[in-house]
Amino acid sequence: MPLRTLTFLAFFLGSTAATFVYPMAGVVCYLVLYHVYPQTTWWGKSIAGFGSRYALICGACLLVGTFLNLNRLKFGRRFLLPVEWGLLLVFLAILLSTATGMGWDARTVEFLDKMAKVFLFALLMTHVATTPRALWQIVVTLVVMALYLGHEAHVAPKGAFTDNRLNGIGGPDFQDSNGLSIHLCALIPFLVVLFRQQAWGWKVLAFLAAGYTANAILLCRTRSVAIAGAIAALLSIVYIPRRHRRWAAMALCLALAGVTYLSDDWYWKRVSTLFTSSEERDESVSTRLIIWSGAWEMIKDHPLGVGVGHFQRQIGRYTGEQGIVKRDAHNSYLLCAAEIGLPGLAAYLATLGLAWATLNRAVRRLRASLADADRLELIIFANRIGLIVYMVAGFFSSRFYTEGQWILIAMTACIARTVENELRALEPRVIVLDQPRLVLPGLRQEALA
């Protein structure tokens, strides 16, 4: 059995066992499983016969561990925050679409199974990761996973490339170049958090992860990330804490120079198609416009949605093009509206808005009440920019069912509870002492009471 397999088994078994005592171990384990996904690796084939659904086992252990340690968790006075209600509303819309849509098929079952697991983990994470230490563990895990995916992209064989674009790295959400590059781009702000720490070990880890991550994104050669990354980079100057803005501007200049150095003609040729005229558009762009038009017609016909997993099966009826069958929507918002209906789209947009408002409130409370909150402010910044990447890329790629997006949305609730716990720790505690009683000789205590 390969050494990697033994290392994975030791990590998985140890983490799931520790989850019953320390639930945060289960959160970290789940995040690692989401990115690594051993079922698709060469070293995971030697244990494929067990047929284990590692993430499901980890999630079940996390659920049990959370209940066993419920009295020790610091999730505050409110069991559900507004953004968590938003998550539940989106999941309810997904469930309702199976009744109002066009029935069930294999893709419906697949997506329902996945989203149930996603939202369960999200709600567990928001009640477990509620301290600065827990948030820091999440940030470090995401950075290490960015390094892992970047390294896997660096050593990927030629067979992993289709039309000079990298595919098939990591879990199911990263099997296509769009999914991998968008997620890696959303993780880059978390590298900034490590870069700005004083310890050189964190800086070195962030530097290595940045190099591998940038190279992997360029190998994917996706236009949606070129747009989302550019917008996120500009907004990062606005949202990063003021004392870090000069450093951020210099880092962006160096990053641009690095991208220019690492990129090749294939990358720039593909990106340049964003600026061509309608007559010079490539087939991919033209096809997306036709699909979006067909998706709008589908929404008008089925305002409550065609049901989870039915978009690809139905889109051919609305495009008028025989060559467009079983095609993806290439737009998170159109896919959401088409499959789970306009009420589902409203719930999705409301959840994004609540996540954004949660970060705004958290950063205001930090700046008003905590003198030394630099690390927490940087984590809020990273979470915000990661969400921006997903929201912008969602206009050009279908990320609605992508777990990474929902993890970042749920992380805003973790931040809100962490800030609440930090502020509560600063509140003065009133200690009530027993009042002294006067005792006179010859009198019984009952008479003085």
Order of alpha helices (4+ residues) and beta strands (2+ residues): alpha-alpha-alpha-alpha-alpha-alpha-beta-beta-alpha-alpha-alpha-alpha-alpha-alpha-alpha-alpha-alpha-alpha-alpha-alpha
